[in-house]
Amino acid sequence: MKSRFEEAGQLADLRVIKTSGDKLATAPLAESGVKGLFIKEIEEALAAGEIDVAVHSLKDLPVQQPEGLVIAAVPEREDARDALVCRRAGSLAQLPPGSRVGTSSLRRQAQLLRLRPDLRIIALRGNLDTRLRKLDQGECEALVVAVAGMRRLGRADRITAVFEADEMCPAAGQGALAVEIRFGDWRMRELVGPLDHPPAHLAIRAERALLAALGGGCQVPIAAHAWLQGHQLHLAAMVARPDGSRILRASAAGEIARPEALGQEVADRLLGEGARELLS
C-alpha cells in the first residue's frame, strides 16, 4: 500500500533524532526540571526547516507549543490505558506485600499506591525493551507501562493485566500521536491532513485544555482521559499527591464542538476540590 506521500509523488526521508529524554537514560524524569524532554530537539529541527514533519508521542508534547509550530493531525488513537507486566504474579492483587514495581511516572505511582500502599515504587527508566529486561533480571517484580507501547512494539503478549481507566486514569494524550508541522506550511498540511482522526483529535484537545488550565505537564501527577460517546464528549481527570495519600477526581460531558470548554470545566471542578494545593 502506498503512503500519502507516494501518492502525491513525494519522496519521504525518515530521520531519527535523539532527544534530551533519550540521553537522560537513568535520571528520574520528575527531577529533571525540563519540559519537553522528548521533543525539544525534534521541534528545533522542524522550526529550522531541517525537517518538514515531526511525529511525537502526544503525552510528551507540552501544552504550550513553540511559536510557529502547530499540530496538523492526530491519527487514530491506540489503547490509552496502562498495563501491568509481572514477572510471576497474575494480577496486581497477587503481587506479594512489599513488591517492587517499576515506573518513572508520578501519575502511575500515585494511583498504584492508592490501590496498594504496601508496594515499593522503583524509578525505572529506559526504553520498553530495557525495562522489560530489567524486570526479567529481577530488578523489580512488576512494571506499569502503556498498553499502546506494548502493542506498537509487538510485546502485547507480555501484558499481565490492563487497568481500566476508572481504576488508573491515563496520562493526557497517552496512546495518541501528534503530527506537527510549521504554521503556514499549507503543502504539508494538505499531505498530512488525511492522517487526522477527528474523534482522537477532539479527545486530546479536551485533555490538553485541562492540563493547560491546571498548569501541569507530563511529570506532574495529573491524569486526563476523554472519549466520544454518542453525540457527547466525556472527560475524566485526576490530580494526586505522589504518595497516593490524597486523590481528587472529576468528570463531565459536553458538546463535541467545544472540547476546550470541557477541559476547562473539569479543571475548575478539580481546583474547587483543592487541586492547586496538591499540584504545588
N, C-alpha and C positions, 0 to 999 in steps of 0.2 A: 504494500500500500504506500502510495506516495504521500509525502508530507505536504502541508500547505505551501511551504517554501518551494518545493519541487514543482508543484502545480503552477506556481506563479513564475516559474523559470528562474528561481533564485538558488544559489548555492549557499548552504549554511556551514559555517566553520564553528565547531564546538570548542570553546576554550574553558578550561578548568582553572579557577583562580583560588588560591589558598588564602583563607581569611585569618584574622586575628584569633577567632574562636578555635580554628583548626590548630593554630600554633600553641595555644594555651591548653595543651592536652591534659594537664593534671590539675591546674588551679580550679577551685570551685567557682562556677560562673557567677554566683551571687556575690562573691567577694571581689570580682574584677573591677566593678565600678564603671564599666564601659558599656554604653548602649550600642546595639547593632554589631555585636562581636562577629556574627557570621555573615554579615552583608556589606560591611564598610568598604572593603577593597573592591568588591564587585560593583557597588554603586559609584565609586570613584572612577572605575574604568568606563562605566556607562556614561557618566557625565562628561568624561574627557573625549568621548567618541571612539574609544578603543574597542568597544563592543556596541552592538545595536539593541540587543535584548538581554535582560537579566532574568534569571529564574531563581526564586528564593523559596525556602520553606516559609510560609506566611507567618508562622508563630515567631520567627526570628526577626521579622520586619518591624522596626519601631513605628508607632502610630504617626510620628512626625517625620515625613519624608523630606529629603533634601529638596530645595527649590529647583525646579526644572525637571523633576522625575515624577512619574505617575504610574500607578498600577493600571495596565491596559486590559488585563484578562485574569480571571481566576478559573482555571479548569475544574472539571467535576471533582468534587472532594472525595478523598479516601475516607475510611472509617476514622472518626475523630477521637475515638475512645482510647483509654490506656489499657495496657495488658500487663498481667503478672506472668513472669517467667521464673519457674522454680527449678532448683537442681534435683530435688527429690519429692517435695510435698505436692499434693494435688490441688491445693487451694490456699487462699490466704489463711483461712481458719486452721488448716493443718500444719502451718509453719510452727515449729516448736517455740516456746516462750524465749524471748531474747534473740530471736533470729536476726541476722544481719541482712538488710535489704538495700540494694544499691540504687541510688538515683541522685542526680545533681540538681533536681528541681525542688524548690521550696514549696511549690504548689502540691506536688505529689507527696512530699514529706509531711506537710501539714495534714493532708487527708488520710494518709496511711496511719499516722499516729493517732488520729481521731478514731480510726477503726480498730487499731491495735497499738495501744500506748506502750506495750512492752517491747516493741520492735526496736532494733538498733539501726539507725539510718547511716549508711556508708556513702560518702560523696564519691561516686564512681563516674569518671569521665572517659572520653574516648569515643570512637565511632561504634556502631552497633556490634560489629564483629569483635571489636576489642572488649566490649562489655560482656558479651556472651562468653568469650574466652576466659575472662576474669571470674565469671560465675562458675564455669566448668572447672577452673583451677582451685575453687574453694575460697575465694576472697569474700564471698557472701553466699547466702542461701537462696536469695531470690533477687530479681530485678523488676523494676516497673519501667516500662518503655511504651512508646506509641505503637498502637496496632498498625498504623499506616507505615511506619518504618519497617516493621517486621514483614509486612506483606510486600512492600516495594522491593525488598532485598531477598525475597523468596525464603524467608525464615519463619513463616507463619506456623509451621509445624512445631516450633519450639514454644508457642504460646500455651501456658498452663490454664489461664482463665482471663476473661475480659471483664473489666469493671464497667458497669452501666454508668451512664453519665450522671444519674442522680446519686450514685454512690461515690464516684470520683469524677468531679466535673473537669472536663478537659481544658487545656490552655486555649486562649483565644487564637483562632487560626490554625489549630492543630489539624493535621490531615490535609490541609489545603496548600496549594502552590500559588505564588504571585508571579505574574509575567509583567516585568517592569520595563518601561521604555522612557525615552526623553519626551517631555511635554512638547507638543507641536510636531512630532515626527509622524505625520499622517500616513506615510507609506508603511511604516512598521505597524502602526495601529490597525491599518487595513489587513495586513498579513496575519497578525496575532488575534484579531477580533474573533474569528470563528472558534478559537480555543476557549472562549469565555462560557461559563455555565452559570446563567443568571441566578438559580437558587443558591449556589455556593457563594456567589459574589454578594448577594443580599445578606446572607448569614454572616459573612466576615465583616461586612460594613457595620452591622449591629454590634458584633463582638468588639471591633476596634474602636467604635464610638464609646463603648463602655470603658475600655482601657483609657482612652483619652480623657474622659470625664473624671476618672479616678486618679489620673496622673501616674498610672503604673505601666511597667513594661514586662517583658517575659521573665525577669528574675525577681519579681515581687509575687507573694502568694495570692494571686488573683486568678480566677478561672472564669471562663465565659463560653457558653455553648448555645448557638442559635440554630434553629431549623424551621423549615416551612411545613405547615400542617393545614391542609385545605387552603383557604384564602387568607391565612394569617401567618405572621412571622412570630415565632416564640423565642424567648431568650431567658436562659437561666444562668445565674452567676454566683460567685462565692469569693469572699475575702476571709483570710485566716491569719492567726498567729502561726509562725513557722513550727511551733511545737504542737500544734493541733489543739491547744487548750481552749481556744475560742474560734468558732467558725460562724460567719454570717452568710446567709443565703437569701437570694431574692430572685423573683422571676416575674415575667409579664408577657403579654401578647399584644401585637399591634398591627398596623397596616403594613402590607408588603412594601408599599411605595415610600415608607418613612422609617427605614432601618436605623438611621442615626437618632431619631427621636426615641425609638425603643431602647437603644443603648443608653441614652441619657436618663430615661425613666427608671431603668433598673439600677443604674449607678446612683441616682438620687435616693432610691429606696435603701440601698446599702449604706450610703452616707448618713441617712436618717437613723440607721441602726447602730452607728458608731464606727463605720469603716475607716474613717480618717485616722482614728486613734490606732487601729491595727496597722495601717499602712505606714504610719510614722514610727 
